[in-house]
């Protein structure tokens, strides 16, 4: 058709500011971890309201580093959601611990707290909740649960001793800039892993960071250990070794190689400077999606829902709830606000075949849609570990008719209108064909 558009799913929003920052680093002659990386860490810590941030090569590396700093390893168990991307669980396997998957609550994308409590054993060392779509999980309730369920907890190093209970490590790959109960993403969980992957709200092309709550740990010591883990266990980074006569170093232990480089940090610094504007635009796009799709049989995830100070879990809202949420959100973003990372929707009452055909039909009209996510027990790696999707009925119910619509800051208002118009038209067409 003549007015067809091409709407990619999530391209990076790059301006001359990002390009100039990267070119400056290229011309400087110093492209590995250096002053730009350290400045980026300071900016991310401020954004997350945390004492320090450790810039790394990915959020997955950040999750693994959190587990290693906590001393989690063979013989330990770590609980995470069955409804997430593999990184939330693969990090557990990488440190030699045992992943334990928890189903989500009915009609929700957040873990079922009652079910989670029943999974805790005296081997449980950490819980990894997931801030899906940019909506923070209820980390305060999770920390309270960890406290109450830690009767059999035995600290095995100084970091565990300092915490004194099961750790809550947020997979905050989607939630930079979000808030819940007035706490920013980063200051609610004990540790939070942040992602700067190419599709994230703030990108460094590839990259991540680990932040942690203030007032709990020795912040300088945690940062020092994280730097050791990220650079082979080497006691000096490349920049420190350039000082006159400072070549000498030691390897404290056989660590990893997952540090951030200066090119990524320069890109991230330019993005961070623009982030308030990027975040506001995402929230405006979410509101436009909500307004366009109200009453159309498409249920959207509740990006800003709060009920009398008690936040609704990250679940699908009815039309009435969505309208009320928009009204409350305008007055209470500091209390509970999404980062607007993903526009997750459900074609309620429709089959997986209907959802899949909808994605294909949208692609034929120039619109790239996606699915977030296949529950882990549907993937070979986790089936091979013994997980069965039959044990996670709520996660499967959320997945079977979920569709993720384009949401990024290069979208115009007209683009969102186009997506919504084509989505509604596609649904009507498929229903007319008899597909359910």
N, C-alpha and C positions, 0 to 999 in steps of 0.2 A: 504494500500500500504506500501511497506517496508520502505520507507523514510519518513513516516508520523511523524510529530513532535507534541508535546503538548505545546501550547503557551497560557498561561493564560493572562487574560486581563490586570491586573495591580497589580502584587504582590509587597510587600514592598521590598526595596533594603536594607537589614540589613547585617552589617558586625560585626566583633569582636569588633570594636570600639563602636558600639551602645550597644552591649551586656555587654561589660566591664563597660560602663557608668552607665547602669541600675543596675548592680551588685554592683557597688560602692555605689550607693544610698541605695540599700537594706541593705548593711552592715553598713551604717552610723547610722541607727536607726531613721532617719528623712525622711519620705516619702511624707508628704504633702507639700504645698507651702513653699518654703524656698530659700536658696541661689542659687541653680541651676535654679530655676524658674526666679529669678531676673536677673541672668546672661543671661539666654535665652532671656528675654525681651530686654536686652541691645543689644544682637546680632541681633535680628529681627529688632529693630529700626534702627540699622546701615545698615542692608540690604535694608530696605525700605526708607532710607534717611529721617527718621522722628525723632522728638525730643524724643518721648517716645513710648513704646509699652506696652500694657496690655495683658498678657497671660491669656487665658481663656479656658474653657472646650470644646469649639467648635466655628466655624465661625458663626454659627447660634446665639449662645450666644453673640458673638461680635456685630452682626447686631442689636440684641435687645438692648444691652447695649448702642450702639450709639444712638438709638432712645430714650431711656430713659434719657440719659444724655442731649439730646436736648429737653427733655420735651414733646415729641410727645405722644399723647394719644387719648382718646375718643373725637370725634368731628373733628379730624384732618384727612387729606388724605395724602397718600404716594404713589407715582407712581413707578412701576417697570415693567420689561419686561414680556411679555406673554411667551417668549421663555427662560425658565430657570428652575431650580429645585425649589421645594416648599420652601426651606429655604429663598429664596429672598423675598417671600411674606408672609410666615407664621409668620415671626418676626413682621410684621405690625399688623397682627391679635392679636398676643400675647400682644402687648401694648395697644390694644383696639382701634387702628386707623383703617381707612378704606383703604383697598388696591385698587389701581386703576391700571389696566393693560394696557400696551401700546404695539401695534403691532410692529414688526421689520420692517425695510425698505425692499423694494423688493430685493430679492436675497441676503439678508444680515442676519446676526445673531445679529446685533446691533439695538437698538430701533430707530424708525423713529423720528427724531428730530422735524419735522414739526407736526407730529401727537402728539408727547409728549407735545409740546407747547400748543396745543389746549385742552389738558386735565388739565392744571393748573387752579386752582381756588383759591379764597382767603382762602381756607381751606388747601391748599397744604403746607406741612411743609418740605417734603424731597422727593428726587428722589433716587432710588436705581438701578443704571445701573449694568450690569453683564459683567465681564471680561471672556467671554466664551472661553474655550479651552486654556486659558493662554494668550489671546490677549486682551490688555487693551482697554476698551471702550474709546471714545474721551471725557475724563473727562473735558478737558479745554473748549470744546464747550458746554458741559452740564452745567458747572459752569457759562459760559456766558449766556446761556439760562435761568438758574435759576436767575441770576442777572436781566436780562431784563424782566422776567416774574413775578418779585416779587413786582409789584406795589401794590397789595393788601395784601402783607405779613405783619403780625402783630407779633412782637416778644413777647413771653409770659414768657421768663425767661432770665437770664443773658447770657447763652450760645447762645441762639437765637439772643439776642441783639448784642452780639459780632460779630456774623456772618453777621447779617443784611439782610438775604435773605433766600430763600429755600436752604436747605442743600443737598449736593451731597454725598451720602454714597455708596461707591463702594462695590459690592459683589466681592471681589478679591480672592475668594476661589481657583481659578485656576491660578492666575497670579503672584505669588511670584517670583521675579527675572525678570519680564518683564519690558519693558520701552516703552514709546511713547512720541514723541516730546522731547526726552531727559530726561523725568521725569520717575522716577522709580515707579512701582506699590507701592502705599502707600503715595506718595507725590503729586499726581495729584488731587485726590478727597479730599473733606473735611475730611472724615473719610474713612478708608478702613478696611474691615473685611478679615482676612487671615485664611485659613484652613490648619490644619496639620493632617487631617484624614488619615486613612491607605492607601488610594489610591493616596494621593497627592504627589507632587514632593518631598517635605520635610515633613516627618511624625513624629508625636509623638504618634502614634496609634490612639488616639482621641485627639483633641485639636484645638485651634484657638487663634487668637490675634486680637486686635483692635489697629490700628495706626491712626495718624491724621497729617494733614499738619502743618508745623511749622509757626510761625509768625502770627497766627490767634487767638488762645486761650491762656489762662493761663495753660500751659502744666502740671504743677505740680497739679493744682486744678482739671483738667480733669482726670488725673491719680488717684488722691485721690478718686474722685467720682466713678470711674470705679471699684476701689478696694472695695469700700463700696457696690456697686451693686453686685459684684461677691461673697461677703461673708456675706450674711444676713443683710447688713447694719451695720455690727460690726466694731467698731472703731479701733480694734487691731486684726491682724491676729495671728495665733497660734505661729509663730516664735517670734513675739514681746512679747507675753504673757509669754514666757519661761524666760525672764530676771528676775532677782531676785526682788521679790516684785511687779511685773508688771502684776498681774492677772486682775486688774480692767479694765473694758471695758464698753462701752455703745452700744446700738443699735440705730443708728440715724434714721432709717426708716426700714420697713420690706422688706429687699432686697432679692436677689436670692442666690443660691449656685452654682456657675459656675466657680470657680477658677481652675487653672491648678495645678497638683501635681508634686512632684520632679522626679518621675519615668518618666513621660512624658517629662519633661524638660531635663532630662539627655539624653534621646533618641534624642530629638530635637537638643541638643548641638552637639552631634556627627554627626547628619545629616547636620546641618548648616555648620560645618567645611568642609564637603565633597561637599557642594552644588555647588560651581563653577564647579567642575568636573561633577557632576550629570547634571547640566544645559547644559554644553557643549555637553555631550553625547546625551541628548534629542534633541538638535538642530541638531546634526549629523544624528540622526535617522529620524527626520523630512525631512531633505534633501534627505536621501536615499529613503524614501517613495515617495517624489516628483519626483525624477529621475526615479524610477521604474515604476510609474504609469502615467507618461507623455504620452499623446496620446492614453490612454487605455479606454477612456470614463468614467473615474472616476474623479470627480472634487473635489479637496482638498481645505480645508479652507486656506486662505492666511496668513500664520503665520508671514511673515516678509514684508508685502507689504507697499511700500511708493512711492508716485508719486510727485516728485518735491517739497518735503517738506510737502505735503498735504496727510496724510495717508489715504489709502483706508479703508473703514469700514471692520469689520471682516466678509467677505463674501466669496463665492466660486469664485476662479479665473479660467480664461481660461488657456489653456496650455501656450499660449504666455505670458500672465500676470504672470503666475507662474515662467516661466523661467526668465523673467525680474526681478521679485521680488527676486529670488535667487541671481542674480547678484548684485542688489542694497543692499541686506541684508548683503552680505559679507563685504561691505564697510561702513555700517551705522547701525550696531546693537545698538550702543549707542543711536541712534535716535528713532528707532522703532523696538523692538525685543520681540517676544513671549517667554513665559516660556516653550512652547512645552508641555503643560499638556495633551491635547487630540489630537488624529489624526482623526479629523472629516472629513468625505467625504460625497459626495452625488452621488447617482446613477442616474444621471440626465435623466429625461424622462421616468424613470421606475416607476412602481406603488408601493404602500405599500406592496402588496402581493409579488412582486419581491424582495423588500428589505428584508422582513421577511424570505423568502425562502433562500436568500443569507446568512443570519445569521445562519440559520439552517444548510445549506450545509457546511459552514465554520466550525461549531461546529463538524460536522461529520468528518472533516479533522484535528481535534485537535486544532482549532483556536477559541478563545473566542472573539467575537465581541459584540458590545453593541449599544445602541441608546441614544444620548444626544441632546435633551430631548423631552419627550412628553410635548407640550405646556400646560401651567397650565389650560386653559379652557377645556381640555380634561379629567381632573381629577375630581373625584366626589366632593372633598372639594371645588373646585372653581366653578364648575357647580352649586353647592348648594348655592354659594354666588351670583349667577345670571349671571355669565360669560358664553358666548356662543362662541364656536370656529368660528362660521360664521363671527364674528366681527373681527377676526384676521387671514385673509386669507394668509398673507405673512408668519406668523409663521407656519401655517399648511403646506404651500408649502415647507418650509425648512425641516419640520419634516418628511413628508411622504416618502421620499426616502433617509433620512440621515442614515449613518452607521458609527460607531466609531470603528476604528481598534486598535489593541494593541499598546500601546506606553509606554514603561517603560525602566529603565536603566539596567534591566537584559536581555533585548533582544540583541542578536548578530546581526551582519549585515546579516548573513545567515538566521536568523529568519525573518527579514524584507523581504528578498527576497522570502522566502517561503510563507509568508502571501500574498505578492503581486502576486506571481505566482498563488496561489490557488484562490485568489479573481478574477483575470482575467479569469482563467479557469472556475470558477463557473458562472461568468456572461455569458461567451460564451455558456456554457452548457444550462443555463436557457433560453437564447435567442433562442437556437436551438430547445428547447422543445416547443417554442411558447409562453412562459410566457413573459408578458410585464409589 
